[in-house]
Amino acid sequence: MLGAVSGPPPRFIVKTARPGTPRACPVTSQLIVLLSFLQASSLSGLAEALLSPPRLRPLFREFRRGVASGKRVPRGFPSSFTTLPEVDPPSRPPAATPLRQAPPTRLRPSGSPPPPLVVAPACIPVVAVLVPEAGSAESFPREEARLCSPVSGVPLRPARVSVSTCVRAPAVSSARPRGAIGGGAPGAPPPPMAAEIQPKPLTRKPILLQRMEGSQEVVNMAVIVPKEEGVISVSEDRTVRVWLKRDSGQYWPSIYHAMPSPCSCMSFNPETRRLSIGLDNGTISEFILSEDYNKMTSVKNYQAHQSRVTMILFVLELEWVLSTGQDKQFAWHCSESGQRLGGYRTSAVASGLQFDVETRHVFIGDHSGQVTILKLEQENCTLVTTFRGHTGGVTALCWDPVQRVLFSGSSDHSVIMWDIGGRKGTAIELQGHNDKVQALSYAQHTRQLISCGGDGGIVVWNMDVERQETPEWLDSDSCQKCDQPFFWNFKQMWDSKKIGLRQHHCRKCGKAVCGKCSSKRSSIPLMGFEFEVRVCDSCHEAITDEERAPTATFHDSKHNIVHVHFDATRGWLLTSGTDKVIKLWDMTPVVS
């Protein structure tokens, strides 16, 4: 136990640590300095009281033994800490030598001019330890410290620092104009910054405007009311709801109408405010909404199908109601008389329906992966052609009447763009989902496609770029790169005495290759592959960084989307999911 020191107050010399040397824990260093000061200034009782925590007592005891014996600082303490002198001070004061080879600090005689002021660069960390110095010619306050420059060893301007915070004393700088950066002698360059703060890049993503809950079952379809802050939704809980925005900013149902059967789909015409609802029992119910959207009046019912209605469209120009059902029937009715005008039987259950008013062509996508194009007349229809490109069922269709392009989404996680207007039979495949594609919407003014899937992803595709058609996969009995036989080519395997390999295909050139010749992966956005796919080694070397630049943005909606509706005038996107929630998004940051 160190005894109390009598006489004038001790003077404190601050030693600096070389930049880059290990530093002590700030809390431990401050406690050691404080306890050393208390024991050296006849406040040992308070020091013992502060040593009550069991972890600090052995730590300080080891430090004190090393100090009392005159040895080096025990292991675990930084080398920048100097040992405390003996209780009986020597006749000559010890010299304070910094770690760098700097001249020692000498005592200044009374009445001599002060040493020149040297400003420590702000980027050099200063670690200070208070050490009592005996035989001082001057008396300083207990909380006053002297700083030595880590470069030249010249004493710096005395700075008042608290004993409890002197472990890392701030660098002292001379007075400078407001707004000036750094310090130092006049004309000296500013010190380098210790760390450059990089601003976080701004990421564009959809903004969630509203979240509408309350449905007891899955919301199969929902649409935005144009020129109104309202939403119309149909659900499996047999309800039709019209949501209007209140003064509180929340959307609340202004219409809550119960139907005799679960609602599977709907079609809303804003000009006439006509709402057509497809039911699970095969019936199509037609309503007219009031101008304030607080009342809906039943008009007529259509016995359109024998089972669940899957899709429905109302064509105002022709006064037709188009529909598909699980009975594999496509039918169209006259909305004025309610009579059935014609029908067509599809090869599988239809799940997508689009119509071109100008040419009277209807596009039907079914679960077999086929897209059927029909030419409709007043009372009959003609089969034009069929498209096959998906390996899974078609789940969504979207038609662009301006560019005359048809988009089809499928359960095989892909979207295909069919260039019908070009009359070249071009089909561009887009790969960007990890689950089946559930809904599609096209922004004509920006030429961007919005696709939503069961994985909750919202993908915005830039269709204003020149895309390349995916090549057809070639068939071969051996690798078209190294001529190694595939496992079914027994003759070549016997002749070459080699084991057959598995066949793969390069997504860029379409050649049949083995696994050794196609070990690389790369994204090919211009061909629709936003994710990395298998390519042969030669194609991987030919793909440039510009060709790898993404052409789509990916966003997470946090729910399994089953239907979307896009309002191009306001840039709003409405998503309905299997979680019984409707979400309204502002897509202007990404669709622009």
Secondary structure, 3 states (H helix, E strand, C coil): CCCCCCCCCCEEECCCCCCCCCCCCHHHHHHHHHHHHHHHCCCHHHHHHHCCCCCHHHHHHHHHHHHHCCCCCCCCCCCCCCCCCCCCCCCCCCCECCCCCCCCECCCCCCCCCCCCCCCCCCCCCCCCCEEECCCCCCCCCCEECCECCCCCCECCCEECCHHHHHHCCCCCCCCCCCCCCCCCCCCCCCCCCCCCCCCCCCCCCEEEEEECCCCCCEEEEEEECCCCEEEEEECCCEEEEEEECCCCCEEEEEEEECCCCEEEEEEECCCCEEEEEECCCEEEEEEECCCCCCEEEEEEEECCCCCEEEEEEECCCCEEEEEECCCEEEEEECCCCCEEEEEECCCCEEEEEEECCCCEEEEEECCCEEEEEEECCCCEEEEEEEECCCCCEEEEEEECCCCEEEEEECCCEEEEEECCCCCCEEEEEECCCCCEEEEEEECCCCEEEEEECCCEEEEEECCCCCCCCCCCCCCCECCCCCCEECCCHHHHHHHCCCCECCEECCCCCCEECCHHHCEEEEEHHHCEEEEEEECHHHHHHCCCCCCCCCEEEEECCCCEEEEEEECCCCEEEEEECCCCEEEEECCCCCC
